[in-house]
Amino acid sequence: MVGKLEVAAAVTNKSIKLKKIILIVCVFAFAKSYAQDSTKVYKKRVLETTEVDFLTSYYAQDGDNAAVSGGIGTEELTDVTGTFVVSIPLNDDDVLTIDAGVSAYTSASSSNIDPFDDGTADPFQASSGASSSDLWANLTGSYTHSSDDRNDIWSAKISVSSEYDYFSAGVGGSYTKLFNEKNTEVSVNANVYIDTWDAIYPIELRPFGDNGNGINNRLFTQNTITGNPNYNPIFNEFQDEGRNSYALGFGFSQILHKNVQGSLALDFVQQEGLLSTPFQRVYFSDVADSFIDDFQLADANESLPDSRFKVAAGGRLNWYLNETVTVRTFYRYYFDDWGINSHTASIEVPIKITDKFTLYPSYRFYNQTAADYFEPYETALSTDEYYTSDYDLSEYSANQFGFGVSYTDIFTKAHIGKFGLKSIDLKFYQYDRDTSFSSSIITAGFKFVMD
């Protein structure tokens, strides 16, 4: 009997121990499950709520080296832009961003694609033609996904843009990896753009294209040609009006000190297709000049190679001096197979004057060598294969001075409907080349967050 009781007691003890083990396992399983659920529930979102940015700018430029009129003439242009950027958190890890913008410009320079439509033609005066103004529109959608630990970030985007003589569609993506406790970041990005021109040529060249009637066109019969009356230009009528651009970029960022961060970037761009601007004129030194009124008739339109390879390498160094002053520096070296080499250096010194207001004085220096195919007004030869008088491809140096102010309210006290105003940024930049070209731009940005 005693033996049976001992056996029964042993079985009972084993049963109790087994129940304890099962209970402990269940507790740990529940705890782990709860911890996982807690992580899922309380994981910090990439973007807490919908954000809306409204960006706008007013840009004005002038100069005396318009490419439309062969390196001489007015470069006057004004442009007004408006852009909305809406970032929407889809869940803890994913963000959808929609970027939609419109740009409206008025250009005295491009108006001279047809300078003979009204009044006396002059390269330094604006024409009233249809090309004197245009509207550019862009729509970009991007999707970003972050891993649970926020150390891996993937993104993809698609974009379209259009204006009267140009349409572009693009796709792209990027991957970013953070490690070393997020002190180190590496990234790679790739983009492809498929562009199509609706080629528009200088008005006086069009009669010399296929099925044109040349010098018998009424433009010449109803106007008096002075100088060389035997006008007979070289007309490059482009058969392929497409252009493809392929871009690949690499980035590296490192926190070097609690107050210092540095980054490096390397970018490659390959372009194929129509890289000439069809409506830009060129004048040859070995061809006699022909005029209608005060406007010189084109000897040819711009002709450039159908491929271009670009490389840019640069870096940033940001130094947090104290709670008031930060120094941001940037340098980039660029070169391409058209013969351009350039250097860009800039510095910006944000100065925090109160908890809400920060000032942004800045300076940027740029210089470049000329492209192999650049020739100033009346220096190219008619026997050259390629030629351009676009001063954007000339040798020059430029200085840009800027000043900005930002207002930040982390508590978003001001509201428009359900959106609180988080920040306002206002900036002004003055840009001057050592040629006659100068420009200025005023920008404003407003960031709103949804309650």
TAKA-V164530 format. One record per residue. RES is the residue in three letters. SS is DSSP state (a for helix, b for strand, c for the rest). Layout:
BEGIN
((RES:SS) (RES:SS))
END
This chain:
BEGIN
((MET:c) (VAL:a) (GLY:a) (LYS:a) (LEU:a) (GLU:a) (VAL:a) (ALA:a) (ALA:a) (ALA:a) (VAL:a) (THR:a) (ASN:a) (LYS:a) (SER:a) (ILE:a) (LYS:a) (LEU:a) (LYS:a) (LYS:a) (ILE:a) (ILE:a) (LEU:a) (ILE:a) (VAL:a) (CYS:a) (VAL:a) (PHE:a) (ALA:a) (PHE:a) (ALA:a) (LYS:a) (SER:a) (TYR:a) (ALA:a) (GLN:a) (ASP:a) (SER:a) (THR:a) (LYS:a) (VAL:a) (TYR:a) (LYS:c) (LYS:c) (ARG:c) (VAL:c) (LEU:c) (GLU:c) (THR:c) (THR:c) (GLU:b) (VAL:b) (ASP:b) (PHE:b) (LEU:b) (THR:b) (SER:b) (TYR:b) (TYR:b) (ALA:b) (GLN:b) (ASP:b) (GLY:c) (ASP:c) (ASN:b) (ALA:c) (ALA:c) (VAL:c) (SER:c) (GLY:c) (GLY:c) (ILE:c) (GLY:b) (THR:c) (GLU:c) (GLU:c) (LEU:b) (THR:b) (ASP:b) (VAL:b) (THR:b) (GLY:b) (THR:b) (PHE:b) (VAL:b) (VAL:b) (SER:b) (ILE:b) (PRO:b) (LEU:c) (ASN:c) (ASP:c) (ASP:c) (ASP:b) (VAL:b) (LEU:b) (THR:b) (ILE:b) (ASP:b) (ALA:b) (GLY:b) (VAL:b) (SER:b) (ALA:b) (TYR:b) (THR:b) (SER:b) (ALA:c) (SER:c) (SER:a) (SER:a) (ASN:a) (ILE:a) (ASP:a) (PRO:c) (PHE:c) (ASP:c) (ASP:c) (GLY:c) (THR:c) (ALA:c) (ASP:b) (PRO:c) (PHE:c) (GLN:c) (ALA:c) (SER:c) (SER:c) (GLY:c) (ALA:a) (SER:a) (SER:a) (SER:b) (ASP:b) (LEU:b) (TRP:b) (ALA:b) (ASN:b) (LEU:b) (THR:b) (GLY:b) (SER:b) (TYR:b) (THR:b) (HIS:b) (SER:b) (SER:c) (ASP:c) (ASP:c) (ARG:c) (ASN:c) (ASP:b) (ILE:b) (TRP:b) (SER:b) (ALA:b) (LYS:b) (ILE:b) (SER:b) (VAL:b) (SER:b) (SER:b) (GLU:b) (TYR:c) (ASP:c) (TYR:b) (PHE:b) (SER:b) (ALA:b) (GLY:b) (VAL:b) (GLY:b) (GLY:b) (SER:b) (TYR:b) (THR:b) (LYS:b) (LEU:b) (PHE:b) (ASN:c) (GLU:c) (LYS:c) (ASN:c) (THR:b) (GLU:b) (VAL:b) (SER:b) (VAL:b) (ASN:b) (ALA:b) (ASN:b) (VAL:b) (TYR:b) (ILE:b) (ASP:b) (THR:b) (TRP:b) (ASP:c) (ALA:c) (ILE:c) (TYR:c) (PRO:c) (ILE:c) (GLU:c) (LEU:c) (ARG:a) (PRO:a) (PHE:a) (GLY:c) (ASP:c) (ASN:c) (GLY:c) (ASN:c) (GLY:a) (ILE:a) (ASN:a) (ASN:c) (ARG:a) (LEU:a) (PHE:a) (THR:a) (GLN:c) (ASN:c) (THR:c) (ILE:b) (THR:b) (GLY:b) (ASN:c) (PRO:c) (ASN:c) (TYR:c) (ASN:c) (PRO:c) (ILE:b) (PHE:c) (ASN:c) (GLU:c) (PHE:c) (GLN:c) (ASP:c) (GLU:c) (GLY:b) (ARG:b) (ASN:b) (SER:b) (TYR:b) (ALA:b) (LEU:b) (GLY:b) (PHE:b) (GLY:b) (PHE:b) (SER:b) (GLN:b) (ILE:b) (LEU:b) (HIS:b) (LYS:c) (ASN:c) (VAL:b) (GLN:b) (GLY:b) (SER:b) (LEU:b) (ALA:b) (LEU:b) (ASP:b) (PHE:b) (VAL:b) (GLN:b) (GLN:b) (GLU:b) (GLY:b) (LEU:c) (LEU:c) (SER:c) (THR:c) (PRO:c) (PHE:c) (GLN:c) (ARG:b) (VAL:b) (TYR:c) (PHE:b) (SER:c) (ASP:c) (VAL:c) (ALA:c) (ASP:c) (SER:b) (PHE:b) (ILE:b) (ASP:c) (ASP:b) (PHE:b) (GLN:b) (LEU:c) (ALA:c) (ASP:c) (ALA:b) (ASN:b) (GLU:c) (SER:b) (LEU:c) (PRO:c) (ASP:c) (SER:b) (ARG:b) (PHE:b) (LYS:b) (VAL:b) (ALA:b) (ALA:b) (GLY:b) (GLY:b) (ARG:b) (LEU:b) (ASN:b) (TRP:b) (TYR:b) (LEU:c) (ASN:c) (GLU:c) (THR:c) (VAL:b) (THR:b) (VAL:b) (ARG:b) (THR:b) (PHE:b) (TYR:b) (ARG:b) (TYR:b) (TYR:b) (PHE:b) (ASP:b) (ASP:c) (TRP:c) (GLY:c) (ILE:c) (ASN:b) (SER:b) (HIS:b) (THR:b) (ALA:b) (SER:b) (ILE:b) (GLU:b) (VAL:b) (PRO:b) (ILE:b) (LYS:b) (ILE:c) (THR:c) (ASP:c) (LYS:c) (PHE:b) (THR:b) (LEU:b) (TYR:b) (PRO:b) (SER:b) (TYR:b) (ARG:b) (PHE:b) (TYR:b) (ASN:b) (GLN:b) (THR:c) (ALA:c) (ALA:c) (ASP:c) (TYR:c) (PHE:b) (GLU:c) (PRO:c) (TYR:c) (GLU:c) (THR:c) (ALA:b) (LEU:c) (SER:c) (THR:c) (ASP:c) (GLU:c) (TYR:c) (TYR:b) (THR:b) (SER:c) (ASP:c) (TYR:a) (ASP:a) (LEU:a) (SER:c) (GLU:c) (TYR:b) (SER:b) (ALA:b) (ASN:b) (GLN:b) (PHE:b) (GLY:b) (PHE:b) (GLY:b) (VAL:b) (SER:b) (TYR:b) (THR:b) (ASP:c) (ILE:c) (PHE:c) (THR:c) (LYS:c) (ALA:c) (HIS:b) (ILE:b) (GLY:c) (LYS:c) (PHE:b) (GLY:b) (LEU:b) (LYS:b) (SER:b) (ILE:b) (ASP:b) (LEU:b) (LYS:b) (PHE:b) (TYR:b) (GLN:b) (TYR:b) (ASP:b) (ARG:b) (ASP:c) (THR:c) (SER:c) (PHE:c) (SER:b) (SER:b) (SER:b) (ILE:b) (ILE:b) (THR:b) (ALA:b) (GLY:b) (PHE:b) (LYS:b) (PHE:b) (VAL:b) (MET:b) (ASP:c))
END
